[in-house]
């Protein structure tokens, strides 16, 4: 799966913060939330979303306190975001015109293919 047209950096930031991309990026959105690395892409989006919080480090005061606040906020963001990443990816797909459940179906199809390939390798190696 090639993923179609990729958005430019400005459009990608719009997408990261929940914006809807133009129709020509529809296939790329499907690829983004269903490819093999979809979970890592989700986590990368979380890091981008919370990156403005690094400005807290510029506040006056002990650096270790503000740094610990930033680390704590990042950890909480990751916790909440990863706990709802399947639903978040489905929302992105629905926003781009796909029916609810499309992401789960695509990931399940890919997993079934991987399982079949793994089973075939097992059979060839140990059952021959």
C-alpha positions as a printed NumPy array, in Angstrom:
array([[  0.   ,   0.   ,   0.   ],
       [  1.578,   3.229,  -1.117],
       [ -0.601,   5.556,   0.896],
       [ -1.454,   8.011,  -1.867],
       [ -0.559,  11.706,  -1.733],
       [  1.268,  12.837,   1.375],
       [  0.243,  16.145,   2.944],
       [  2.772,  18.946,   3.174],
       [  4.105,  19.836,   6.659],
       [  1.508,  22.546,   7.293],
       [ -1.393,  20.27 ,   6.358],
       [  0.165,  17.453,   8.378],
       [  0.235,  19.695,  11.466],
       [ -3.416,  20.556,  10.808],
       [ -4.139,  16.811,  10.647],
       [ -2.138,  16.127,  13.831],
       [ -4.255,  18.603,  15.765],
       [ -7.486,  17.025,  14.509],
       [ -8.15 ,  18.885,  11.278],
       [ -9.723,  17.285,   8.231],
       [ -7.466,  17.018,   5.196],
       [ -8.683,  17.685,   1.649],
       [-10.235,  14.755,  -0.248],
       [ -7.054,  14.005,  -2.235],
       [ -5.345,  12.829,   1.004],
       [ -8.091,  10.356,   1.897],
       [ -6.048,   7.271,   0.92 ],
       [ -3.037,   8.578,   2.842],
       [ -5.155,   8.928,   6.   ],
       [ -6.303,   5.312,   5.627],
       [ -2.689,   4.238,   5.223],
       [ -1.612,   6.379,   8.19 ],
       [ -3.965,   4.691,  10.646],
       [ -3.803,   1.134,   9.294],
       [ -0.206,   0.547,   8.183],
       [  2.197,  -1.721,  10.058],
       [  3.558,   1.23 ,  12.069],
       [  0.203,   2.869,  12.836],
       [  0.756,   2.806,  16.619],
       [  4.18 ,   4.435,  16.314],
       [  2.687,   7.087,  14.05 ],
       [  0.024,   7.74 ,  16.662],
       [  2.657,   8.182,  19.377],
       [  4.649,  10.512,  17.115],
       [  1.514,  12.639,  16.67 ],
       [  1.126,  12.769,  20.46 ],
       [  4.685,  14.044,  20.845],
       [  3.994,  16.761,  18.279],
       [  0.727,  17.706,  19.994],
       [  2.378,  18.16 ,  23.388],
       [  5.563,  19.793,  22.092],
       [  4.27 ,  23.349,  22.729],
       [  4.299,  22.351,  26.402],
       [  8.083,  22.525,  26.24 ],
       [  7.701,  26.292,  26.441],
       [  7.091,  25.739,  30.157],
       [ 10.84 ,  25.165,  30.418],
       [ 11.33 ,  28.878,  29.675],
       [  9.473,  29.916,  32.823],
       [ 11.598,  31.305,  35.626],
       [ 12.314,  28.984,  38.5  ],
       [ 14.271,  25.844,  39.178],
       [ 14.794,  23.924,  35.946],
       [ 14.383,  20.543,  37.608],
       [ 10.854,  21.413,  38.766],
       [  9.696,  22.61 ,  35.363],
       [ 11.416,  19.662,  33.663],
       [  9.622,  17.228,  35.968],
       [  6.327,  18.965,  35.169],
       [  6.995,  18.531,  31.449],
       [  7.943,  14.855,  31.895],
       [  4.845,  14.225,  33.995],
       [  2.624,  15.92 ,  31.442],
       [  4.197,  13.929,  28.622],
       [  3.716,  10.646,  30.471],
       [  0.071,  11.447,  31.201],
       [ -0.482,  12.44 ,  27.564],
       [  0.997,   9.162,  26.378],
       [ -1.061,   7.169,  28.867],
       [ -4.382,   8.725,  27.891],
       [ -3.593,   8.805,  24.198],
       [ -2.45 ,   5.204,  23.901],
       [ -5.449,   3.984,  25.863],
       [ -7.751,   5.418,  23.204],
       [ -5.635,   5.179,  20.059],
       [ -7.924,   2.678,  18.291],
       [-10.924,   4.945,  18.823],
       [ -8.881,   7.995,  17.857],
       [ -7.808,   6.392,  14.592],
       [-11.405,   5.398,  13.828],
       [-12.492,   8.996,  14.436],
       [ -9.848,  10.202,  11.977],
       [-11.143,   7.78 ,   9.355],
       [-14.782,   8.735,   9.894],
       [-13.805,  12.394,   9.619],
       [-12.298,  11.579,   6.213],
       [-15.372,   9.763,   4.891],
       [-14.74 ,   6.135,   5.815],
       [-17.375,   4.041,   7.597],
       [-16.868,   3.361,  11.293],
       [-14.814,   0.194,  11.777],
       [-12.738,   0.526,   8.608],
       [ -9.464,   0.843,  10.523],
       [-10.125,  -2.215,  12.666],
       [-11.068,  -4.244,   9.59 ],
       [ -7.949,  -3.248,   7.646],
       [ -5.658,  -3.979,  10.582],
       [ -7.412,  -7.321,  11.174],
       [ -6.981,  -8.261,   7.487],
       [ -3.29 ,  -7.44 ,   7.643],
       [ -2.906,  -9.433,  10.865],
       [ -4.689, -12.432,   9.31 ],
       [ -2.307, -12.302,   6.336],
       [  0.695, -12.123,   8.672],
       [ -0.648, -15.018,  10.734],
       [ -1.175, -17.124,   7.589],
       [  2.374, -16.396,   6.422],
       [  3.758, -17.264,   9.858],
       [  1.774, -20.515,   9.926],
       [  3.031, -21.411,   6.448],
       [  6.658, -20.826,   7.503],
       [  6.063, -22.947,  10.61 ],
       [  4.587, -25.78 ,   8.553],
       [  7.434, -25.652,   6.056],
       [ 10.074, -25.68 ,   8.77 ],
       [  8.722, -28.082,  11.383],
       [  6.006, -30.192,   9.727],
       [  7.766, -31.383,   6.6  ]])
